[in-house]
C-alpha cells in the first residue's frame, strides 16, 4: 500500500491522481478531512483507506508492514502564519515522527520541502547539502521546512530512500480550496471574471520594474511526474529542487492567463500588502542539474503550455484533476 499524506490538498490529491493513472489503487489517503471544499479533490479518485492525520503516526507504528511507500505532502503551508508552535507541531515534529517510523521499518519516504528555505537567495538556489544550515528563510513556514532539512541531514540512520523535494511555485488544478495561498493564475482568472482586469503587486525595489518580479513556476503535472520518478528510482537520497529551471515574470504569467481565456491583457498594479512586503521574494530560479544528473529527463511544461492546460481544461470548466 502507498500512503499519501495531505491527500485532500493540492499536491497530495494530484499525486493520488498520478498513482491511479499508473494503475495503483491500494492507497491510504491521510489528511484533516474536516473541510468539504478540500475533500472534493478526492471525489474522482480510487483509494482503499482513509485516515485522519493525527491518528496516522500511531497507526503506522502498528501496521508498518502494510506500507510500501510514503509520500508525505501534508503540512501547514500558510506563509503568513506567524506561530512557530503551529509549524513545529505540524511541519517539523510530525515529519520527524514519520521519518523515525520509516527508518525503523525501512519504508521509502518522500517529503515536501520548499523553495521558501532559500530566503532571498543569498546563497543561490542550488540544492546542495552543504549550504542548508546557512540558509535564511523569510518566514516561520520556510524556517520549519529548513529546520527539518537540517535535521534530516544530521541523521545517521535513515529510511531506505529519503527525498526532500524543494517545491518552487507550483500551480495547477485542485488548488481551489487554498484561498489567498492559491497561485496567481488562479487569482488572475477569478479577477478577470469579476472585474475584467488583473492587479499585480507593484515593485518596491528600484532594480525591478512593476510586474517583473520573477518566480520559477512549475506545473503540477510535472511535479507529480518527478514524485513518481522517485517511486520508481530509489537509489538517490537527498534534497532536490523541483522547479523548471527558468524564472518567468508575473507579467508573463498574467498575460498568458488572459491569452488562454481568449482575451487581451488588462493589467494594473497595486502596492504589495505590508504584512508580506518585507519578506517578499523578487526572484527565484531552481538549479535543476542535480535531478537531471540522476536520470530525470522528461521535458517540463513551459509557462505558456502549463497555463493553457490549466486554464482551458480545469479553471474555466471548474474541474478537478
N, C-alpha and C positions, 0 to 999 in steps of 0.2 A: 504494500500500500504506500502511496505517495501522500505526504502531508503538505498542505499549503496553508500557512497562517496568513492572516489578513485577507482571507479568501473572498470576502464580500467587497473588498476595496478595489481600487483601480488596478494596480499591477497584479495583485493576487488573483482577481477574477479572470484577468486575461491569461495568466499562467494556466488556470484551470481550463480555459477555452483551448489553449495550445495543447495541453495534455490530452484533452478529449479528441482534438483533431488528429493527434498522433496515435489514437487508439487506446488511451488509458482512461479507464472509468473507475478503477479502485483507488479512490481519492478520499482522504479525510479533509474536510474544509473546517478551518478553525478561525474564529473571529468573535467579536462582540456583535451579536445578531439583533440588537435592540432597535436598530434603525431600519424602517421599512424601505427607505429610498436606497440604501446600500444593498439590501437583500435582493433587490431587483436584478443586480448584476449576476446572480446565480440561477435565475429562473430558467434559463435555457441551457443549463449545463448538467452533466452527469457526474455524480459522486455517490459514495456508499455510506459515508458517515459525516456527521455534523457535530461540532463540539465548541462550547464556549471557551474563549481564550484563557480564562483564569483557571479552568478545570484541566486544561491540556497538559501542563508540566507534570502534574502528579499522575495523570493517565499514562503519559509517556514512560514514566519510571516503571510502571507495572505492565505495560504492553509493548515495550520496545521491539520485541521480536516480530511484531506485526508490521513494523515500519521499515521500508526500503530506502526512503529518501525524504529529506525535509527542505522545502522552500520556505524560508522564514521572511515573509514580506510584511507581517504585522508590526505596526509601530505608531506612535503618536507623531504625526507629520506636520503639525501646525507650527510654522516658523515664527509666528507672532506670540506663541505661548511663552511666558517668562518663567514658569515654575520649574526649577531644576528638579524638585522632588518628583514631579509627574514624569519627566523624562528619565530620571534614574530608575523609577519603577517599571515603566512600560517599554523603554528602549534599551537601557543598559542592563539592569539586573535580570529582567525577563529573558533577554537574549543570552546572558551568561548561563542561566539555568538550562536553556535548551542546548547550548554548546556542551555543557558538562554531561548531560544525558547522552548526547550524540557521541561524545568521546568515550563514555563508559560502555555504551552498547554498539559502538562502531557504525554509526549511521551517517551517511554523507549529508552535509549541511551547507546550503547556500543561503546567504542572508543579505538583506538590503542595507548597504551603507549609503553614502550620499556625496555628491559633489559639494554639498554645503560644508564638508570638512575642510575644503581648500580656502575658506575665508575670502580674502581679497586677492588671492592668487600670488601672494608674496613669494611663495616657493614654487610657482608654476602649477601646472595641472597634470603632473606625471604621477602614475600610481606606483611609485617607488616606496618600499617599506622603510627606507632609512630616513625619510622626511616626515613620517606620520607624527612623531612626537613633537615636531617643531610647528605643525600646522596650527593656525589660529582661526577657528570658525567664528562667525559673526553673531551667533545666537545660541541659546540653550539647546535647540534641536540639533544644530551642527555639532555642538560640544558632545552631545550624547552619542552621536554616531562615531565621532572621532575617538571618544573615550573607549568605546567598545573595540574599535580597530586596534588601538594601542594595547588593550588588554589581550586581544586575540593573538597579537604578535608576540606577546610575552609568555604564552603558554608552551610548556614543554611537551604536554600531551594534547593531542588534537583529534577531532573526527578524522576518519579515513580520507575524506575530501572536505575541505572547508574553503569557501569562496565568499568574499565580501564584495558586492557589486556597487561601485560608486556611481549611482544613477545621476545623470545630468538632468536637463529639463525634459522630462517625459511628458508627452501629450498623446491623446487618442481617446477612443471610445471607453465608456464605463467610468468616466470621471464626473458624471452628472451630480453626484452627491457631495462633491468636495467644496462647494461654495467658493469663498474667497481664494482658497488654495488651488482651485482648478486652473488649467492652462490659460494663457492669454488668448489662444484660439477659441476656446470655449466662451470666454467673456466677450471676445470680439463679435462672434456670431450673435450672441444674445443682445449686445448693444446695437448692432446693426438692425436687428429685427425690431427693437423697441424705439430706436431714435434715428435710424438711417445713417449713423456715423459711428466712429470709434475714437475714444480718447485714450491716448497713450501717456505714460509718465514723461514729463519734461525732464531734460537733463539738468542736474545741479552741479555739473562739473564742466569747466571750460574746455576740456580736451575731448568732450563728446558732444556731438550735435544732438538735438532732440530726436528721439526715436532710433538713435544709433547705438544705444545700449545693446549689447550682444550676448547671446547665450548659445550653448550647444544644445539645440533642440533635437530630441531623439524620439522617433515614433514608437509607440507601444509594441507594434508588431515586430520591430527589430529587437526590442528589449526581451520579449518572450522567446525569440529565436536564440538569443545568447544564453538565456536561462536554460533552455533545452539542450544547448550545446554542452553545458557543464553536467547535465544529467547523463549525456552520452559519453563524455570525456572526463574521467575522474582522476587524472594524473597531475593536476596543476593547482596546488593550493595557493591561496594568497588573495590580495586585493587587486581588483581590476576596474578600470574606468569603463563606464558604459554610456558613451555618447556617440556622435557620428565622427568626431574629429574635426568638425568645421563649424565655427561660430557664425551665426547669422543675426541680423539686427531685428529688433521688434518691429521696425518699419517694414522690413521684408515680410515678416510674419503676418502683420495686419493686412498689407496689400494683397497677399496671396489668399487670405481668407475672403476678402471682397471678390477677387477674381474667381475663386471656387464657387461663389454664390452667383456668379454672372453679373456682378455689379462693379461700377467704377469706385475706386477708393475715396472715402470721405473721412480724413483723419485729422484730429486736432490734439492738443497737448494740455495736460493738467499737471499741477505740482505733485511730486511723489509724496504720499502721506508721511507725516512727520514721524509716526511710530515705526516706520521701516526705513526712513531716509538714511540714517547713519549706518545701517547695516546692509544697504542695497548694493548688490554686485553689478558692476558695469560691464564685465566681460568674463565669460567662462568658455573654455575650449578643451575638450578631453584629448589627451595624448593617447591614441589607440594602438600604439606599437606593441604593447605587451599582449593584448588579446590576440592581435593578428599573429604575433610571434609564436603562439601555441596552436595555431592552425585554424582560427576562425576566419573564414574567407568569404562569407556572404556579403554582398553589397548592401549598404544601408539605404533606406528611403532618403531622397533629397527632401528638403523642406517643402518644395513645391509638390512633390509626389505625395508626401505624407499628409499635408493639409488637404489636398484634393480628395484623397481617400477618406480621411476623417470627416470632412465637411459633407461631401456628397453622399457617402454610404451610411453615415451614422448620425451626425448632428442634425442635418436638415430633415432626416427621417425619424429622428428621436429614437434611434435603435441602439440596443445593447449588442456588444460583440460576444 
